[in-house]
Amino acid sequence: MPIKLIVGLGNPGKKYESTRHNAGFWLVERLAAQHRLSLRKEPKFRALVARLDTATGYAWLLLPQTWMNESGAAVGALAQFHKIAADEILVVHDELDLPPGGVKIKQGGGHAGHNGLRDIIARLGTPDFWRLRIGIGHPRDVAVTEQEVADFVLHPPRKEERALIEAVIDRGLAVFDLILADNMAVAMHRLHTKPKPQTPEIAT
């Protein structure tokens, strides 16, 4: 089934906009900007929403404006209102188990402690939605000092990490036409294939 709902996960407000936990927001905001769409407040969904026209119809872009651990309220409300099934939903979120610069698309699975995913699973009653996982690394691997996970995700990435995350978002945006055209297998292959490093030109 084609994707009809694209959800970016994050926390609302200026305080959190640059934190690792908002990586899902970053991608969906850039997707909206790429298509010259304005995300508008929809109080009944407790979210910012835009409609993206696609080759197969249209898809909704959604940024929940609740706290992360209540993300499922917006997702469940919009999905129910527009009769969107779980396998027509793609949730974009930060992923501790991938390093900065890592990215994966998958369908289903657990929440791995991610409170946004946990709440969406609970509200939808199934884990069978798609996920686009943006690697932010784990504090045990990338933090300068020991840091609790909850504190780590609520701080901005270091400059070099942010550059890697932005590069991954670029790669994600590059395959969205395939995702929206219901060509997930090709999108996954392209996204999961690491780009070859550029060979510098040698002057002759």
WOLIN-V785520 format. One record per pair of residues at least 12 apart in sequence whose C-alpha atoms are under 10 Angstrom apart, sorted by sequence separation. I is the first residue (numbers start at 0). J is the second residue. D is the distance in whole Angstrom. If there is no record, write none. Layout:
I_J_D / I_J_D
This chain:
8_20_8 / 9_21_4 / 10_22_10 / 36_48_10 / 37_49_6 / 38_50_9 / 48_60_6 / 49_61_7 / 61_73_8 / 62_74_9 / 108_120_10 / 116_128_10 / 138_150_9 / 139_151_10 / 174_186_5 / 177_189_10 / 8_21_6 / 9_22_7 / 10_23_10 / 11_24_9 / 36_49_7 / 37_50_9 / 47_60_8 / 48_61_5 / 49_62_9 / 61_74_8 / 91_104_9 / 107_120_10 / 138_151_6 / 173_186_9 / 174_187_8 / 7_21_8 / 8_22_7 / 9_23_6 / 10_24_8 / 36_50_8 / 46_60_10 / 47_61_6 / 48_62_7 / 74_88_9 / 90_104_10 / 116_130_9 / 137_151_8 / 138_152_9 / 142_156_9 / 174_188_10 / 7_22_8 / 8_23_5 / 9_24_6 / 36_51_8 / 46_61_6 / 47_62_5 / 48_63_9 / 89_104_9 / 96_111_9 / 136_151_10 / 137_152_9 / 141_156_10 / 142_157_9 / 171_186_9 / 174_189_7 / 7_23_4 / 8_24_6 / 9_25_9 / 35_51_10 / 45_61_10 / 46_62_5 / 47_63_6 / 61_77_9 / 74_90_9 / 89_105_9 / 90_106_10 / 95_111_9 / 109_125_10 / 110_126_8 / 135_151_10 / 136_152_10 / 141_157_9 / 171_187_10 / 173_189_9 / 174_190_7 / 6_23_8 / 7_24_5 / 8_25_9 / 31_48_10 / 34_51_8 / 44_61_9 / 45_62_9 / 46_63_4 / 47_64_7 / 89_106_9 / 94_111_9 / 95_112_10 / 108_125_10 / 109_126_7 / 135_152_8 / 173_190_9 / 6_24_8 / 7_25_8 / 8_26_10 / 31_49_8 / 34_52_9 / 44_62_10 / 45_63_6 / 46_64_5 / 59_77_9 / 88_106_10 / 95_113_9 / 107_125_8 / 108_126_6 / 109_127_9 / 171_189_9 / 172_190_10 / 7_26_7 / 8_27_9 / 31_50_9 / 44_63_8 / 45_64_6 / 46_65_7 / 59_78_10 / 94_113_8 / 107_126_5 / 108_127_7 / 141_160_9 / 170_189_9 / 171_190_7 / 6_26_10 / 7_27_6 / 31_51_8 / 41_61_10 / 44_64_9 / 45_65_7 / 86_106_8 / 93_113_9 / 106_126_8 / 107_127_4 / 108_128_9 / 136_156_10 / 170_190_7 / 171_191_10 / 6_27_7 / 7_28_8 / 30_51_9 / 40_61_10 / 44_65_10 / 85_106_10 / 86_107_9 / 92_113_9 / 106_127_6 / 107_128_6 / 108_129_9 / 135_156_8 / 170_191_10 / 5_27_8 / 38_60_8 / 39_61_10 / 40_62_9 / 41_63_10 / 42_64_9 / 59_81_10 / 85_107_9 / 93_115_10 / 105_127_10 / 106_128_6 / 107_129_6 / 108_130_9 / 38_61_8 / 39_62_10 / 40_63_10 / 41_64_10 / 92_115_8 / 105_128_9 / 106_129_4 / 107_130_8 / 167_190_9 / 170_193_10 / 36_60_10 / 38_62_8 / 40_64_9 / 46_70_9 / 92_116_8 / 105_129_6 / 106_130_6 / 136_160_9 / 170_194_9 / 5_30_10 / 45_70_9 / 90_115_10 / 91_116_10 / 104_129_7 / 105_130_5 / 106_131_9 / 135_160_8 / 46_72_9 / 47_73_9 / 90_116_8 / 104_130_6 / 105_131_7 / 134_160_10 / 135_161_9 / 45_72_8 / 46_73_6 / 103_130_8 / 104_131_5 / 105_132_8 / 44_72_8 / 45_73_6 / 46_74_9 / 103_131_6 / 104_132_6 / 135_163_9 / 31_60_8 / 44_73_5 / 45_74_9 / 48_77_9 / 58_87_9 / 59_88_9 / 60_89_10 / 61_90_9 / 90_119_9 / 102_131_7 / 103_132_5 / 104_133_9 / 134_163_9 / 135_164_7 / 30_60_9 / 43_73_8 / 44_74_8 / 46_76_10 / 58_88_9 / 102_132_6 / 103_133_7 / 134_164_7 / 42_73_10 / 44_75_9 / 45_76_9 / 46_77_9 / 101_132_8 / 102_133_5 / 103_134_8 / 133_164_7 / 28_60_9 / 41_73_10 / 44_76_6 / 45_77_9 / 101_133_6 / 102_134_6 / 133_165_10 / 27_60_7 / 28_61_9 / 43_76_8 / 44_77_6 / 100_133_8 / 101_134_5 / 102_135_9 / 134_167_8 / 27_61_8 / 28_62_9 / 43_77_9 / 44_78_10 / 99_133_8 / 100_134_6 / 101_135_8 / 133_167_7 / 11_46_10 / 27_62_8 / 85_120_9 / 97_132_8 / 98_133_9 / 99_134_5 / 100_135_8 / 101_136_9 / 133_168_8 / 41_77_10 / 44_80_9 / 96_132_9 / 97_133_7 / 98_134_5 / 99_135_5 / 100_136_9 / 24_61_9 / 94_131_9 / 95_132_9 / 96_133_9 / 97_134_4 / 98_135_5 / 99_136_5 / 24_62_7 / 85_123_7 / 89_127_10 / 90_128_7 / 91_129_9 / 92_130_7 / 93_131_9 / 94_132_6 / 95_133_9 / 96_134_7 / 97_135_6 / 98_136_4 / 99_137_9 / 133_171_9 / 23_62_9 / 24_63_9 / 84_123_9 / 85_124_9 / 86_125_10 / 88_127_9 / 89_128_6 / 90_129_6 / 91_130_6 / 92_131_6 / 93_132_6 / 94_133_5 / 95_134_6 / 96_135_8 / 97_136_5 / 98_137_7 / 132_171_10 / 85_125_7 / 86_126_9 / 87_127_9 / 88_128_5 / 89_129_5 / 90_130_5 / 91_131_5 / 92_132_5 / 93_133_5 / 94_134_5 / 95_135_6 / 96_136_6 / 97_137_8 / 131_171_8 / 85_126_8 / 86_127_6 / 87_128_7 / 88_129_6 / 89_130_5 / 90_131_6 / 91_132_6 / 92_133_6 / 93_134_6 / 94_135_6 / 95_136_5 / 96_137_7 / 6_48_9 / 85_127_6 / 86_128_5 / 87_129_8 / 88_130_8 / 89_131_7 / 90_132_8 / 91_133_7 / 92_134_9 / 93_135_6 / 94_136_7 / 95_137_5 / 98_140_8 / 99_141_9 / 5_48_10 / 71_114_10 / 75_118_10 / 84_127_9 / 85_128_5 / 86_129_6 / 92_135_10 / 93_136_9 / 94_137_9 / 95_138_8 / 98_141_8 / 5_49_10 / 70_114_8 / 71_115_7 / 74_118_10 / 75_119_7 / 79_123_9 / 84_128_8 / 85_129_8 / 68_113_8 / 69_114_8 / 70_115_5 / 71_116_8 / 74_119_7 / 75_120_9 / 78_123_9 / 95_140_10 / 4_50_9 / 5_51_10 / 21_67_9 / 67_113_9 / 68_114_5 / 69_115_7 / 70_116_8 / 71_117_8 / 72_118_8 / 73_119_9 / 74_120_10 / 75_121_9 / 76_122_9 / 3_50_10 / 4_51_10 / 20_67_9 / 67_114_6 / 68_115_5 / 69_116_9 / 70_117_9 / 71_118_5 / 72_119_7 / 75_122_6 / 76_123_9 / 3_51_9 / 66_114_10 / 67_115_5 / 68_116_8 / 69_117_9 / 70_118_6 / 71_119_4 / 74_122_8 / 75_123_6 / 66_115_9 / 67_116_9 / 68_117_8 / 69_118_6 / 70_119_6 / 71_120_7 / 72_121_10 / 73_122_9 / 74_123_8 / 75_124_10 / 3_53_10 / 67_117_10 / 68_118_6 / 69_119_8 / 70_120_10 / 71_121_7 / 72_122_7 / 2_53_10 / 11_62_9 / 67_118_9 / 68_119_9 / 71_122_5 / 72_123_9 / 3_55_10 / 10_62_9 / 11_63_8 / 12_64_9 / 63_115_10 / 70_122_9 / 71_123_8 / 2_55_9 / 3_56_9 / 4_57_9 / 5_58_7 / 6_59_8 / 7_60_8 / 8_61_9 / 9_62_8 / 10_63_8 / 11_64_5 / 69_122_9 / 95_148_9 / 1_55_8 / 3_57_7 / 4_58_5 / 5_59_6 / 6_60_6 / 7_61_6 / 8_62_7 / 9_63_8 / 10_64_7 / 11_65_7 / 12_66_10 / 1_56_9 / 2_57_9 / 3_58_4 / 4_59_5 / 5_60_5 / 6_61_5 / 7_62_5 / 8_63_7 / 9_64_8 / 10_65_7 / 11_66_7 / 1_57_9 / 2_58_7 / 3_59_6 / 4_60_6 / 5_61_6 / 6_62_6 / 7_63_8 / 8_64_9 / 9_65_9 / 10_66_5 / 11_67_9 / 95_151_10 / 131_187_10 / 1_58_9 / 2_59_9 / 3_60_9 / 4_61_7 / 5_62_9 / 6_63_8 / 8_65_10 / 9_66_8 / 10_67_5 / 95_152_9 / 99_156_9 / 8_66_10 / 9_67_6 / 10_68_9 / 94_152_10 / 8_67_7 / 9_68_10 / 10_69_10 / 93_152_9 / 8_68_10 / 10_70_9 / 99_159_9 / 100_160_8 / 9_70_8 / 99_160_6 / 100_161_9 / 8_70_7 / 98_160_9 / 99_161_8 / 100_162_8 / 101_163_8 / 102_164_9 / 7_70_10 / 8_71_10 / 27_90_10 / 99_162_9 / 100_163_5 / 101_164_8 / 6_70_9 / 27_91_8 / 99_163_6 / 100_164_5 / 103_167_10 / 26_91_8 / 98_163_9 / 99_164_6 / 100_165_8 / 101_166_10 / 102_167_7 / 25_91_9 / 26_92_9 / 98_164_9 / 99_165_9 / 100_166_7 / 101_167_7 / 102_168_9 / 6_73_9 / 23_90_8 / 24_91_8 / 25_92_10 / 99_166_9 / 100_167_6 / 104_171_10 / 6_74_7 / 23_91_5 / 24_92_8 / 99_167_8 / 100_168_9 / 102_170_9 / 103_171_9 / 5_74_9 / 22_91_8 / 23_92_4 / 24_93_9 / 102_171_8 / 4_74_9 / 21_91_10 / 22_92_6 / 23_93_6 / 21_92_8 / 22_93_5 / 23_94_10 / 93_164_10 / 20_92_8 / 21_93_7 / 22_94_9 / 4_77_9 / 19_92_10 / 20_93_6 / 4_78_8 / 19_93_7 / 20_94_9 / 3_78_9 / 19_94_9 / 20_95_10 / 19_95_10 / 4_81_10 / 3_81_9 / 105_183_10 / 3_82_10 / 4_83_8 / 104_183_9 / 3_83_7 / 4_84_9 / 91_171_10 / 104_184_10 / 2_83_9 / 3_84_9 / 4_85_9 / 2_84_9 / 3_85_10 / 4_86_10 / 5_87_9 / 6_88_8 / 7_89_9 / 8_90_7 / 9_91_9 / 104_186_9 / 105_187_8 / 2_85_10 / 3_86_9 / 4_87_6 / 5_88_6 / 6_89_6 / 7_90_6 / 8_91_6 / 9_92_8 / 104_187_6 / 0_84_9 / 2_86_8 / 3_87_5 / 4_88_5 / 5_89_5 / 6_90_5 / 7_91_5 / 8_92_5 / 9_93_9 / 103_187_7 / 104_188_9 / 1_86_8 / 2_87_4 / 3_88_6 / 4_89_6 / 5_90_6 / 6_91_6 / 7_92_6 / 8_93_8 / 102_187_10 / 103_188_10 / 0_86_7 / 1_87_6 / 2_88_6 / 3_89_8 / 4_90_8 / 5_91_7 / 6_92_9 / 7_93_10 / 104_190_8 / 0_87_6 / 1_88_9 / 2_89_7 / 103_190_7 / 104_191_8 / 0_88_10 / 102_190_7 / 103_191_6 / 89_178_9 / 101_190_10 / 102_191_7 / 103_192_10 / 101_191_9 / 102_192_10 / 102_193_10 / 101_193_9 / 20_113_10 / 100_193_10 / 87_181_10 / 20_115_10 / 10_115_10 / 26_131_10 / 9_115_8 / 8_115_7 / 26_133_9 / 8_116_9 / 23_131_9 / 23_132_8 / 22_132_9 / 23_133_8 / 22_133_7 / 22_134_9 / 22_135_8 / 19_133_10 / 19_134_9 / 20_135_9 / 19_135_7 / 19_136_9 / 58_179_8 / 54_176_9 / 57_179_9 / 53_176_8 / 56_179_9 / 5_129_9 / 6_130_9 / 7_131_9 / 55_179_7 / 56_180_9 / 5_130_10 / 6_131_10 / 54_179_7 / 55_180_6 / 2_128_10 / 5_131_10 / 53_179_7 / 54_180_6 / 55_181_8 / 2_129_9 / 52_179_10 / 53_180_7 / 54_181_10 / 51_179_10 / 20_149_9 / 22_152_10 / 20_151_9 / 21_152_9 / 19_151_8 / 20_152_5 / 21_153_9 / 18_151_9 / 19_152_5 / 20_153_6 / 21_154_10 / 18_152_7 / 19_153_6 / 20_154_8 / 21_155_9 / 18_153_5 / 19_154_6 / 20_155_9 / 17_153_9 / 18_154_5 / 19_155_5 / 20_156_10 / 15_152_10 / 16_153_10 / 17_154_8 / 18_155_4 / 19_156_6 / 15_153_7 / 16_154_10 / 17_155_5 / 18_156_7 / 19_157_10 / 26_164_10 / 30_168_10 / 14_153_9 / 15_154_8 / 16_155_9 / 17_156_8 / 22_161_10 / 25_164_10 / 26_165_9 / 29_168_9 / 30_169_10 / 33_172_9 / 14_154_10 / 15_155_8 / 25_165_9 / 29_169_9 / 19_160_10 / 26_167_9 / 27_168_9 / 30_171_10 / 19_161_9 / 22_164_8 / 26_168_6 / 30_172_7 / 10_153_9 / 18_161_10 / 22_165_9 / 25_168_8 / 26_169_8 / 29_172_8 / 30_173_10 / 9_153_10 / 17_161_10 / 19_164_9 / 23_168_9 / 26_171_8 / 27_172_9 / 30_175_9 / 22_168_9 / 26_172_8 / 5_179_10 / 4_179_10 / 2_178_7 / 3_179_8 / 1_178_8 / 2_179_6 / 1_179_6 / 2_180_8 / 0_179_10 / 1_180_7 / 2_181_7 / 0_180_10 / 1_181_5 / 2_182_10 / 0_181_7 / 1_182_8 / 2_183_9 / 0_182_10 / 1_183_9 / 0_183_10
